[in-house]
Amino acid sequence: MIAQPETTTRSQWLTDAALKLLRPLMGVIEPTEAKLALHGRASDHDARADRLESFARPFHLYALLLGHLGNDMPEEAASWHRDLAQCLDNGTNPQHPAYWGPSTNFHQHVVEMGLLVLSLEICREHFWEQLPSAVQQRALDWLETARSVAMHWNNHLFFGVFTLEFLIREGRGTACDRALIDGWLRELETMSRDEGWFRDGLNDSADYYNAYAFHYYGLNWVRFFCNDPQSTRAEFWTSRAEQFLQGFHHVFASDGGAPNFGRSQTYRFALLAPFGPALALERCPIPAATVRRLASDHLSFFLEKEIFTPEGWLNIGWTDENPAIAESYSCVSSSYWAAKGFSLLLLPPEHAFWAAEPASAEVTYADEHSHATSVGLTIRRFSGDTEIINTGSAVSLMNLRYFASKWSKLAYRASAGTILPDAENPFPADMSLVAEFDGKRFGRHITYPTEFGENYVRCTYTLGEKTHDNMAAVETFIAWKDRWLFVEHTVTATAPCKLHQGGFSLGLYKANEVQKDEPLSGCIGLSANGRVSLIQSICGYEQSMVSASAAEDPRRHTLQRHHAVPVLSTLASTGKIQLSCLIYFGPTGEPSLPWIIDSNRHELCLAHPFYDDWSPRNV
């Protein structure tokens, strides 16, 4: 956990962390080029978009810090202010060679413009209002190019909202702007589901974008731009954020980590984004002491890892550099969406939050779970670890270019990480049921949740592809006890196929360091570095195997260079087949021992030397 320094400034633990990120960035500002010279991966947008992104995303972190500290910024920040102002001046000046160019239909510019005006609003007094009028007017001219451009029908609509709200505040509104804002907010509100969750428009996915997009933007719209905080619309966004945070905070593990799930994982600690504006609006359902603990642990989890380039910039990856995790739209600057994770800086230094002592680990990370039934997600915390059981998050056709496996596994566990696909293996077997027809593997896309219980869930989906006639329809039941999952499938295949069910992926430092153990028939356990990944057949599976990376293979695991997965397989003929197994991931020792099946009982009853008896089907 980030230590509380011996200082009268109670927020210094967070401002120091922000400064650690900012200083290397501020050393590479190139005002004449209107960019920060961050060298590395390019996106699939264009060079001007990447150049704008190199300014706008780090500027959000600067704005949060400046808005919090105001005149108490360190002396060195005077040169940062000057250089950033010059970047804004040159980048928005059509007569300057470094002009960023106008926003155009479906271009990335509108995204960065929306974030930029939110940043300018956050530090309005100490940055925007200090700019010469001529610079302000040129910047507003540039922002007006985004007034009615086409945007993707998803969280991007917020960027149009922020841009027009800022223009209106600066006296640049037009007669149609309010109608546009109202229409975009209304469209965003149609994406709302129960429990405070949203489906991300055309992406049709429900993942961490709920935290660092829908709720971060919705709350900040209420805080900075809503004319009537008591309005029905303001209540819509604040109440849904409350509902969301009530369950979402279970995603944080006691070591500060979180499951690798969904799109844009390289944004890392952006998961903390909703807490700052929720606290500022007094609509955070989580006690300040708990938020203090979650935030410091989560930031420490990342800031103490190898997430920096030799120059001190954020690299692309999760706990270290891992370009395979990136989407096509990710450039070297994209990781600075993580700046939203410093949203607690929205709270002024005198806010009561900063006086809160961090809650104990026992209180903060107690065993709990919550269902988001409307999007088919269950978030549970157990023995300090956390997991997302996924019975509903969709993988739309649009999202297939971002890897189906980022949404299509049955469960995502913080301590285990996941395996990313490649061209030869688009559907990794870890925590997935995969069907193999004539040597070609198929995974699931859209999953439909059907039932949620106290300690179980059910769902249904089909393994197959649009252009392939053969498929396998699946009904899946998942129950849990601590670190164990019981997974049962009822599969109806249209043709003979091979079915594979993988356990959790075991991350390895070296390709050959895994130890294999087969304590029972149909049971296979893999261990390394004090952790075990085990899968135990209950019925239906005919063989077990290990799927592992070779020394020369490119990295595909989110946490380690190499990986190994225990896998159960069976041949299935046309018609219906039932498969069931037990899956464990966690520390070595007594909890990882296989279960014993009580054959004298009519129902499935399991005995274990560490746990109480378990009848997982008895729901």
FENKACOR-V97182 format. One line per field, one symbol per residue. ss: DSSP state (@ for helix, = for strand, . for the rest). phi: phi as a letter, one per 30 degrees, with the letter a starting at -180 (. if undefined). psi: psi as a letter, one per 30 degrees, with the letter a starting at -180 (. if undefined). Layout:
ss: ???
phi: ???
psi: ???
This chain:
ss: ...........@@@@@@@@@@@@@@@..==@@@.==..........@@@@@@@@@@@@@@@@@@@@@@@@@@....@@@@@@@@@@@@@@@.................@@@@@@@@@@@@@@.....@@@..@@@@@@@@@@@@............@@@@@@@@@@@@@.......@@@@@@@@@@@@@@.=.@@@.=..@@@.....@@@@@@@@@@@@@@@@.......@@@@@@@@@@@@@@@@@@@@.............@@@@@@@@@@@@@@@@.......@@@@@@@@@@@@@@@@..=.=.....=..=..==.@@@........@@@@@@@@@@@@@.....@@@@.....@@@@...=====....======..======.......@@@@@..@@@@..===.....=..=..=.......=====..===.=...=====...========........==========..==========...======...===......===.....======..=========...======........=....===========..=============..@@@...==........==......=.....
phi: .dddddadddcdecddddddddeddddbdbedchacdcclecdcdaddddddddcddddddddddddddhdcddedddddedddddeddddccedcecediddbeiddedddddddddddddcedcbedcdeeddeddddeddddcebddbddadeeeddddddeddddcicdbdcddddddddddddddddbdhicbcdhddhcbbddddcbedddddddddcbddbdcdddddedddddedddecddddddddjdaddbididddhddededdeddddchbcdceedddededdddddeddccdccdedjcdcclccadaedddddddcdddedddeddcddddddedddeddddeddddddcddabbccddbibbcbcahicbaccccaddbdeddddcieddbcddabcedcibcddbddbdbeddhbcbccchiccbccbcccdbabbebabbababclbecbddabdbcbcbbbbhdcbcbbcccbcdaeaccbbcdddcdbdbdccdccbbdbdibbbcbahibbcbbbdcajdcabaccbdceddddbddcbdbabbdbcbadcddjcbcbbacbbblddkedddddcddddcdcdbccadccdebcdddc
psi: kkkjlilfjfgfeeeeeeeeeeeeeffgkieffhlkijkaklagcleeeeeeefeeeefeeeeeeeeefbfgkleffeeeeeeeeeeeeefgjffkfgkfllklkglfeeeeeeeeeeeeeeheefdeffkkeeeeeeeeeeeffgeglklkiafffeeeeeeeeeeefgggllffeeeeeeeeeeeefffkalgglkkibffgljaffeegdeeeeeefeeeffkfjfgleeeeeeeeeeeeefeeffffklfgfalkjkalhfffcgfffefeeeeeeghgkfkkeeeeeeeeeeeeeeefgaigklffglklkadfakifffllfgkaffefgfffffgffffklffkfeffkkklleeeehlkllkkiefghkkkkkkhfllkjkjgfkljleefffgjefffglekjkefealkklaefifikfkhkkkkjjhfkkkaldkkjkfkkaehllllklkjllegkekljkkkkkklljbfkkkkkkjkjkflklkkkjlakkjkkelfgfkkkkiflkgkkkkkkhglkjkkkkelfkflllkjlklefklkfkfflellkkkkkllkklkakkkkklkkkkallaefgkllkkjffkeljkklkfelllkiffi.
